[in-house]
Amino acid sequence: MSRTDFDVVTGAFSYTGRYVTRLLLRQDRPVRTLTGHPGARMFGGAVGAVPYNFDRPDDLARSLEGAHTLYNTYWVRFARGELTHDVAVRNIKTMLSAAESAGVRRVVHVSITNADADSPLPYFRGKALAEEAVRASAMSHAILRPTVIFGREDLLLNNIAWTLRRFPFFPVFGRGDYRVQPIYVGDHAALMVEAGQREDSYAMDSVGPDVYTYEEMVRLIADSIGARVRVAHVGRRLGMLMTGLVGLAMRDVTLTRDEVEGLMADLLVSHGEPTGETNLADWLAEYGTDLGKGYVSELDRHYRAGSPGAGSGDWR
Ligand SMILES: NC(=O)c1ccc[n+]([C@@H]2O[C@H](COP(=O)([O-])OP(=O)(O)OC[C@H]3O[C@@H](n4cnc5c(N)ncnc54)[C@H](OP(=O)(O)O)[C@@H]3O)[C@@H](O)[C@H]2O)c1
């Protein structure tokens, strides 16, 4: 099969999309991005940027014409205003239809471990519905299901470290013995790019080599930044109240109920083999000292004017 001229990566200036973009550019694959930040400058201007245009499907299709693979990272972490998970699913369906009519050959789509159409959690249910739409499309596809994705621009680990640096104790929901299987963002991006180069349709978990309990992960982060951690086990209600207060102070949404429930229900681990290689403890030993020096805000990234992510200078 001859490869068409370029690939489209959604969110090339944001978190995981920028790692996918970097790998593709290193392989001399031209990249265009669909983004909510078309004015951002990164990759020395090598990446053409177009707004998502979900409300103008013809324009959306035109921006996908000539592309070989659509790497879709688009999703919303939580419902805010009119932008709910249902709307995000609808936007993904619009993007898939536009890609089909533009002649895109393949879609690599990012989901979550244990996505489930019957889940009571809108995040996990919406992810399953988006997966169904990908499977129903005429394009060949790969669906990657990550857990927590760690890296320098990640919010979750950074803000855990930020909290550990500033407060005398760290609230852990319940017993803290529910598990996480974090994957390094570079490993996840490599799985995506590899998926873009295959022709078969499949789904796989995107998960690192190690499973930690949540409390173990917090303690690892504390060690890496040299913080003395005093863990306070708190109930759901008190925990949500505390994270809500931090959110209020930082004008952000720190953790959502969906995320806490998903975590506590052990949904962020895989039932299969690890697919990433990088060990979180090794990565923290190398890069962890800078974690949490500043707070990283989801609302700044996606709801306020400005740059899409930390370190968004001329990133290569
Ligand atoms: N990060 C993790 O730890 C993690 C864990 C499990 C699964 N995932 C999944 O991995 C995928 C990529 O995650 P990511 O962390 O790399 O996301 P991201 O970079 O923050 O966002 C990915 C794309 O979605 C857009 N987007 C995000 N929130 C939006 C909002 N509220 N309104 C409008 N557009 C929004 C971004 O727009 P801009 O281009 O304007 O930034 C970007 O194009 C998602 O499907 C996510 O569910 C991530």
The ligand as a Gaussian input file, in Angstrom:
#p B3LYP/6-31G(d) Opt

LIG

0 1
 N       -2.992000      11.772000      30.252000
 C       -3.299000      10.619000      30.838000
 O       -2.738000      10.261000      31.879000
 C       -4.316000       9.703000      30.195000
 C       -4.669000       8.522000      30.857000
 C       -5.579000       7.661000      30.268000
 C       -6.121000       7.968000      29.032000
 N       -5.755000       9.129000      28.421000
 C       -6.351000       9.426000      27.122000
 O       -5.310000       9.781000      26.220000
 C       -5.802000      10.749000      25.300000
 C       -4.878000      11.933000      25.255000
 O       -4.753000      12.454000      26.552000
 P       -3.827000      13.719000      26.801000
 O       -3.568000      13.770000      28.245000
 O       -2.694000      13.723000      25.860000
 O       -4.851000      14.900000      26.444000
 P       -4.598000      16.393000      26.003000
 O       -3.301000      16.538000      25.327000
 O       -4.849000      17.261000      27.171000
 O       -5.786000      16.592000      24.965000
 C       -5.886000      15.815000      23.805000
 C       -6.697000      16.545000      22.770000
 O       -8.029000      16.767000      23.255000
 C       -8.296000      18.161000      23.278000
 N       -8.994000      18.492000      24.503000
 C       -8.742000      18.043000      25.745000
 N       -9.591000      18.579000      26.623000
 C      -10.379000      19.393000      25.926000
 C      -11.454000      20.251000      26.267000
 N      -11.877000      20.335000      27.505000
 N      -12.039000      20.967000      25.284000
 C      -11.626000      20.861000      24.020000
 N      -10.605000      20.057000      23.618000
 C       -9.998000      19.350000      24.563000
 C       -6.965000      18.860000      23.263000
 O       -7.139000      20.146000      22.682000
 P       -5.891000      21.153000      22.409000
 O       -5.295000      20.689000      21.137000
 O       -6.534000      22.479000      22.291000
 O       -4.993000      21.049000      23.589000
 C       -6.124000      17.931000      22.428000
 O       -6.315000      18.210000      21.067000
 C       -7.224000      11.076000      25.727000
 O       -8.116000      10.304000      24.956000
 C       -7.269000      10.637000      27.170000
 O       -8.561000      10.268000      27.579000
 C       -4.886000       9.998000      28.981000

